[in-house]
Amino acid sequence: MGRVVIPDWKDQEWDSKNAELYAGIFHFRFWRFGEWVDVVIDDRLPTANGQLIYCHSNDSNEFWSALVEKAYAKMCGCYEALDGGNTADALVDFTGGISEPLDLLEGKLREDEEARLQLFERALKVHSRGGLISCSIRANSQADMEARLACGLVKGHAYAVTDVRKVRLGTGLLAFFKSEKLNMIRMRNPWGQKEWNGAWSDSSEEWQKVSKGERERLGVTVQDDGEFWMDFDDFCKYFTDLILCRLINTSYLSIHKTWEEEVMRGAWSRHDDPLRNRSGGCINHKASFIQNPQYVFDVKKPEDEVLICLQQEDKKSQSRDGRGENMTIGFDLQRVELNRIYRMHSIQKSMGASVYINSRSVFMRKDLKEGRYVVLPTTFDPGHQGDFLLRIFTDVPSACK
C-alpha cells in the first residue's frame, strides 16, 4: 500500500548528504472513482507552539504520516473534511480495494457461536491475504466520544487490527499434539495508549496457558504501546463496527486467490420518456424502478462468492469546505433467464439488495448459484442524476455487460 500511496518514496526521503536535491514538495497517490489520482503538496505543516496539530509520529523527526494526511486533506477539500470521516471510504482511497462495513449489533452475533466462527474465518481470510481491518465501538453522542470503558477500550476510536490468528493452547510437548486453539485478534489504538485490560491483555494470567515460544511468536509484551490481544468472543461482545477491506488481487501469478474484475461506468439520467429515463429510484417505486441502468453477469460455477461495490462521485471532495451532500444510493440483484440478452421490462426474482445510504459507496457480498443475474444500481428516490462506478468481482470471468 505504502509504495502505491507514496510513489518513489526513497527518492522523496530527506538525504542529508544530498540536501541540495530537496525541493520542498511531495508526491502522493490516492484511489478515487476508479483511478489513481496524483496529489502534490509543499512541506508546510500546521503547528501550534512548535508541535504538529494533527497526525504525527512518535518520532519527532518523522513526518511521513503528517504529509500523507495533508495530501489526503487536499484531495478531500480541507482538514475539516477529515474530521469524523468514513473509515471504510478512507481504506478504499489508500488501497483501491473494497471495504465491507459490518454492524456487529445486527442479528444475534453475541449469542450465536456459529455466526461468530463464520465472521472470524472471514476476518482471518481477509488478513491472511493482506487486507486491512478496522474496528470501533460506536459513540451514541458527542459527549460519548472518546469515553473510556472500564475494560480499557475507548469509544469512537478506529482501532487497527494488526493480526488475526488461531492461538495454540498448552505448554511443553503436549501443546504440539493438542488440537485446542483459541480464536484471537490483535488490535492497536491509533493513539498508542489505553489498552484492553481484560482477559488476554498484556499482563493477564491467561497467557500462562500458552507456551513461551508461542508468546514470543505472537509478540506479546507488557508495554503500554496501545497494542493488545483479545479473545474473538470478547471482541464481539464489546465492539460494534467492523470494516473488512479486501485488497483485490487479479494477478494470475499470485499464490493467493485471484479475482475476475468487471468495472462498469454509468450514469443516472432523468428523461420524460420512460424508455430513455435512467433514474427510476429504488424498488419501492415499482412503476419506474425497472427504468434504472441494468448490468447482466453470469455465475459459471455451481456456486461462487460474488463481491459487488457501487460508488458515486464524492460530492464532499468537490466542495471547498468538504461538506457536499452525497445521494442516497444502493442496488438490487435479480436472477433472470439464462438466455436473456435484453433489458428487463418487469421485476424478476430478487436475490437481495444492498443497504441504501448517502455514502460514497455501498457493498454487498453474496454466494450465488450458477446462473444469470442483473444488477440495477439506483438512487433511493427517482429523478436524481449523477455518475456511478460499478465493480463486480467473481472467481471466474462473468461476461458482465
N, C-alpha and C positions, 0 to 999 in steps of 0.2 A: 504494500500500500504506500509506504513512505517514498519509494522510488518513483511512483506514479505522481503522487501529490507534489513531491519535491524533485522535479527532474534535474538531472545533472547536479545532484546535491553536493558531490565532492568539489565541483567547480565553484559552488556557492559558499563553501566553508571559508571562514577567515583564516588566512595564511600569513602569519607574522613575517615570514621570510620573503613574501611577495606582496607586501602591503600596497604597493602601487597599482596592483591589479584590482583592488577593491573599488567598486563603482557606487556602492550605497543603494543598490536595487536588488530585489529578489524576485524569483520567478516561481510560481506555483500553478498547479492544475487541479480543477475540481470537475466532477461529472455532473452535468446538468442537461436534462431533457434529451438524452441520447448521445451526447458527445462530451469530450473533454474540453473544458474552457480554460484558456490561459489567463492568469491574473498576475500582474506585475505591481509591486509596491516599493516604496522607499523604505529606509531603515529607521524612520522616526516612530517611536512607540509612546503611547500615552503613559505618563508617570505622575506621581504625587509624592512630594518630599523625597525625590530620588528613587522611588520604588515603583515598579510596574503596577498599574492599576488592575489589570485583568489577568489573563492567563500568564503563568510564569513557572519556571522550573525551580527545583530545589537548589540547583547550582546557579549562583548569581551571574556566572559568566556564560550561561547557556540561554540562547534566545530563540531557538527554532520554534518552540510552541507559541510564543507571543507573536512571531512573524506569521506563522500559519493562521493564527486567529485573526490578525489584521487583514490578511489576504481574503479570508473567508468572509469577514465583515464587509469588505469592499464589494465582494460579489453579491452579498445579501442586501446591501444598501447602506448599512451603518452598524456600529457596535450594538446599538439598542435593539436591532433586529435579531440579535443572537440571544437576548435575554428571554429565558423561558422558551427557547426554541424546541423544535421537534427532533428528538434524538434519532428516530427512525430515518427521517429525511437526511440528517447530517451523515449518518453512516453510509447512505447511498452516495451522497456527494463526495465522500472521501474514498469510495471503493468502486463505484459503478455496479455494485451488487444489487440484491433485492432484499429489502427489510420486511420481516413479518412481525408486526406488533401483536402480542398476546396479552389478553386480560386474564390474569390468574384468578380473578374473583368470579369469572363466568363458570357456569357448570358447578360441579362438586369436586373440584380438584383436590381440595384439602381432605375430603372424606374418601375419595376414590383412589385406592392404591394403584390399580391398573392404569388409570389416567396419568398418575404421576410417573409411573415407569415409562409409559409411552412418551411423555414430554421429556424425560431425562434422556431417552435414546435419541430423540430428535436433536436436543441440545448437544449431546455427545457427538453426533454425526456432523453437525454444523461446525463445532470446534475442531474436530479432527481433520476437517477439510479446509482449515484456515479461515473460517468465517469469524465474524465479530459478534459478540453477545453483550448486551447491556440490560440492566435491571434496575428497578426503583421501587420505592414504597410511596404510594400516592399521598400527596398532601391535599386535604379537603378544603383548606382555606389558606390565605396568605399568612395568617398567624401560625399555621401548622407547618409552614415551610421551614426546613432545617431543624425541626424538633427532634431531639434525640430520645429514642425509646430506652426503656430500662435495659434492654438486651444489647444496647450499644449502637444499634443501627440508626440511621438518620433519614428522616422523611424528605422527599423532594430531591435527593441526590441521585444522579445517574451513575450507578456502580458499574465498573467494567468487569466482566467475567474473564479471568485470566487462565482458568483451567477447568475442565470437566473430566472426572475420572472415576473409575471403579477401584476403590482402595481395598487391598487385600488385608484382612484382619488376621491377627495371630502373630506370635513371635517364634523364633527358632525354626528348626527344620519343619515343624508341623505346619507353619504358615504356607509352605510351598505345596502342601498336599490338601490343605483346607480349601473348599470351594466358596466359603463365605466371603462376600465382598460387599462393601458399602458404597452406595451412590453418593458422590460428593462433588461439590462445586466450590471453586476458589474465586474470590472477588477482591476488588481493590476500590477503596474510597478515593475518588479523584482528588480530595483534599489531603490525602496522605496520612490522615489520622482518624481517630474514632472508629474502633473496630467492634465487631461482634464479640460478645463476652459469654456466650452460651456454650453448649456442647460443641466440642471440636474447635474451640477458639485456641489461640496460640499456646496458652499455658494450661489448658484443661486436662484433667486426668484421663479423658477418653483416649488420648494419644498413646497411653501405656498399652492399649490393645493392638498397637501397630509396631512392627519391628523397627529398630533403629535405622536399618538400611532403607526401609520403606519411607520413614520420616525424612531421611536425607534426600531420597529421590523426589519426594514431594516438595522439598524446600521449606519445611516447617521451621519457623523462627519464633522467638518470643519478643520481637521488636514491635514497637507501636508504629509500624510503617504504613498502616492502612490496608494491608493485605491479609486475608484470613480465609479459612475453610469453613464450610457448613455442610451438614448432612442435607441431602436434597429435600427430605421431608420437612425439615425446619425451614429451608429456603421457601418452599411453597406455603408454609404457614405464615411467614412474615411479609414476603414480597408480593406486590400486587400487579406489577407490569414486567414483562419480559420481551426483549426485542432480539430476534434471530436474524442476523444479516448474512445471507449466503453470498459468498464470493463465487460468482458463476464462472465455471471453468468449461470452456467449449473446445479446448485443445484435445486432439486425439493422442497427443504424445504424453499426456499426464497419466500418472498411476491412479489418480482419483477419478471419480465418475465424471464423464463429460456430459454436457447438455447440448441439445439442439435448440438454438435460439432463433425466434422469429420476431422481428421488430416491425411494427406497422405504425406509420404516422397517419393521422386523420384529423378531422375537424367536425365539431358540431356546428351546423349552419342552419339558419332559420329560413324557411321559404313558405309562401302562401299555398303553393301546390303540394298536396300531401305526398305525391310521388317523388318530389325533389326535396322535401323537408328532411333534415338530418338532425333534428333536435327535438326528439319526442318525449323526453323525460323518462322517469323510471317506470317500472311495470305497474305502478298504481294508476298510471294514465293509460289505460288499455287501448283507448282509441288511437293514440299517437305513438305508443311505445315501439311498435314494430317499424316505425319510420327512422329509428336510430341507425347509425352505421352498424354493419354486420361483418364479422370475420369468421370464416369457417376453417376448421383444422381437424385433422384425423389423429386418433389414437390407434396405432397399428400393432400394439402388443395386447395380449389378453387383459393386462391391467398396467397402467402407467401412472407415475406420480407427475402431475402437471402443476407448474407454477405460473400464475397469471398476475401481471402487475400493470395497472393503468396509472398514467401520470398526466398531469396538466402542467402548463407553464405556470411557474410560481409568480403570482401577482405581487407578493411581498417584495421579491427581489427587483421587480420592475418599478417600484416606487422609491423615491429618495429616502423616505423615513422608514422603509421596510414594513409598512402597515397596510399593504393592499389586501383585499379580501379574495380568497380563492373560492371557486364554485364548489358546490357540494356534488361530488361525483361518485360513481360506482359502476358496476357492470353485472350483467346477468348471463348465466351459462345455460344453453339449451341443447338438448340432443335432437338430432334430425335424422332423416333417412340417409342411408349410405350413398344413394345415387343423387342426392340434392346438389345442384350446381348453381341454382339461382337464389335470390334473396327470399327469406321467409316472408309470407304475407299474412300469417296467422301465428299466434303464440303456440309453441311446441312444448315438449316435456322439459320443465325446468330442472336442472341438475344442481342448482344452488345459485346464490348471488353473494357478491361482496357486501361489506358494510358500505353505507353511504355517509361520507364525511367531507368537510370542506378542507381537507388536507391536500398536499401536493400529490400524494399517491395513495392508492389502495391496493391491497394484495389479497390473493386467495391461493391456498394450496389445496389440491384435490386429487384423490385417487380415482381415476376414471377407467371404465371398462372399454374394450375395443369398440370403435365406432366413430361416427362423425358428429362434430359439435360446432355450435355457433356462439361466439361471444358478442354481446351487444354492449359496448361502452355507452354510458348515458350520464346526463346531468340529472339531478333529482327532480327538478321541475322542467317542463318543456320550454322551449324558446330561448334558452341560454346558448351563447356562441363562444367558441374557443377551440384552440388546437389541443390535441392529445397525443400521447405516445403509448402504444400497447405492446407489451413484451410477453411472449409466451414461450415457456421452456418445457421441453419434453425429452424423454430418453432417446427416442429415435425421431427422424425427420417427420414433421406433422403436415407439411404442404399447406401451411396457413396462407390464406389469401382473402 
